[in-house]
Amino acid sequence: MEIFTEYRAEIFQAFWTTVQLTVYSAVGAFILGTVLAGMRLSPVPMLAWLGTAYVNVVRNTPLTLIILFCSFGVSQTLGITLVDPQSSTSIEDSNFRLAVLGLTVYTASFVCETVRAGVNTVPLGQAEAARSLGLTFGQNLRMILLPQAFRAVVIPLGSVLIALTKNTTIASAIGVAEAALLMKEMIENTAALLVVGSIFALGFIVLTLPLGLLFGWLGKRLAVAR
């Protein structure tokens, strides 16, 4: 445990960065994924085609490639910066925000399919009844379909969030100082592979196990009776 004592502050800071990556990316992916689900369900053919194309392309692209594209393509090639270039921490902040962008874009495709599956659990008669009352597609989606869909897919959404938490390790590819990057540095400095690996495995268990239990409880609590 001498290694843990020596790197304790760095370990907590690295996992705090991991938590931040997860939270910001989860919020962005939830919003974008819901919009994409609406597009895929839309009666407008062009919107449905765009939503389907996005999901099929992004979901089948390696996350590492997406993260690297955000770093080299968006930032360096296109010159799109997400931070003040005059800031003393502009490089670190830029890498963090580009990682959030990449994780959001990637995870949104899985959120989209999860939400769409939830919408398909809603009886067709409810949507038809809403249309007969004069509700538009947007009103039908917002007031009838999505509220029930979200309740039906709480547990699958929890699985997506857990996968996102573990996927944050890919952010180390562009130098974000999260858990995976610190683990690599510690192994190189101490050569204590098993000890360092165990410390970080335990850290991720502490992050993901409560999420699984929480979403399992919420799924049972909010389940829609059919």
C-alpha positions, 0 to 999 in steps of 0.5 A: 500500500506504499504506492497508494500512499505515495500517489493518493492525491493523484489517484483521487484527482484522476478519478475525479476527472473520470467522474467529470468526464462521465457526468458531462458526457452523460448529460450531452449523450442523453440530450443528443440521443433523445433528439436522434431517437425522435429523428429516427421515429419521425414521419419525415423521411429525411430526418429518419434517414439522417438519424439512422445514418448517424447511429449506424456510422458512429456506433460502428466506428471505434471510440478511439478513432472518434476521440482522435478525430475530435483532437486532431481533426476538429481542433488542429485541422479545422481550428475549432477551439472550445477554450480561450487560447490565452488561458494558462490551462488552455491545452488541458481544458481543450483536451478535456472538452474534446474528450467530452465531445467525442464521448458524447457523440459516441454514446449518443448513438447507444442512448438513441437505440435504447430510447427508441426501443423504449418507445417501441414498448408503448402500445400502438393504440396510445399513439393512435389515440393521441393522433386522433385527439389532434396532437402533432408528432412532437406533442405525441412524442413529448407527452405520450411516448417518451415519458413511458419510454424512459421508464421502460429503459431505465436499466438499459440506460444504466448499462449505457452509463456504466459503459460510458464510465469505463470508456472514459479511459480512452480519453488518455489517448489525447492526454486527459489526466484521468485514471487510465493515464495515471495508471500507465504512469504509475506502472512505468514508474513503479513496475508494480503492475498487479498492485497498481492494476488492482487499485484502479480496478477497485476504483472503477468498481466503486464507481460502477457497482453503485450505478448498477444497483441504483438503476436496478432499483429505479428500473423496478420502481419506475416500471410501467405496468402493461 
